[in-house]
Amino acid sequence: MIGRTRGSPALQAFFGDALEGTLVHDFWAPYESIASDDRQYCLVHLLRELEKVDLSNSSDEWRSFAKMLRRLIRDAIRLRRRPGFTPERYRSRILRIDARLRQLATWKREDGTLIYTDADTLRLAKRLRRHWDHLFTFLDKPEVSFDNNLAERAIRPAVILRKNSQSNRSEQGAATQSVLMTIFRTLELRGHDPIQTVTDALKTYAQICELPPLPAKAAAND
C-alpha cells in the first residue's frame, strides 16, 4: 500500500510521496492525516493521560473505568512479553483482550442512551472506539513497539540543540533546522555517515543541479 497524506499541508510537505510500514505515534490529531500500511497508538501516552485525569477527577465512574483500562493495557503488554504460548493460545488471548477493549469502548446503548455519564470517561471511551483497531497492533506485529519512545529519543538531540542555541530566530530557520536534523537522523538510522552523504549530495547538486534521493538502508556488511 502506498501511504498518502491528507488534511495537513505541513505533513504533506514533510512526508511527500509515500509512507510505508507501521506508523507509531501518540494521539495528536494531525498524525491521523498520514495514511500508512498500519499504525500503533502510543499506550504510554494513554496511561499518562489517565494519571493526569486522576488528579482532577475522583468520581466512581472514572475510577472504575481508569482501573479497567490500565489493567487491560498492562495485560496486553504482559502478553507480548510472555514467551511459551502456542500460536493458538496466543491468538485466543488477543481475542479476549480485544473483547475487553470493545466493551470498555462501547459508550452508548442500542437505543442511543449513554452508558457513561462522567465527561472524562465518555471522552476516553469515544477515543477508544475511534482507534480500537490500532491500539494493540503490536500484539500482531512483533517488530512494532507499543510506545513511541524511539521517536522521542530520536528528536531529543534537536530539542537540546534548539534549547542551547536559544531557539530559532525565524520560521524559516526553524523549518530549515527541522529538515536538516531529520535528514541527519534518517541517514544515521540507515547506516550512513550523515556528513559524508550530505557532502556528496551537494557535490552532485553542484554538477547537475539536482539532489540525489536519500540512500536506502545500508547493507549489514557495508
Secondary structure by P-SEA (a helix, b strand, c coil): cbbbbcccaaaaaacccccccbbbbcccccccccccccccccaaaaaaaaaaaaaccccaaaaaaaaaaaaaaaaaaaaaacccccaaaaaaaaaaaaaaaaaaacccccccccccccaaaaaaaaaaaacccccccccccccccccaaaaaaaaaaaaaaaaaacccccaaaaaaaaaaaaaaaaaaaacccaaaaaaaaaaaaaaccccccccccccccc
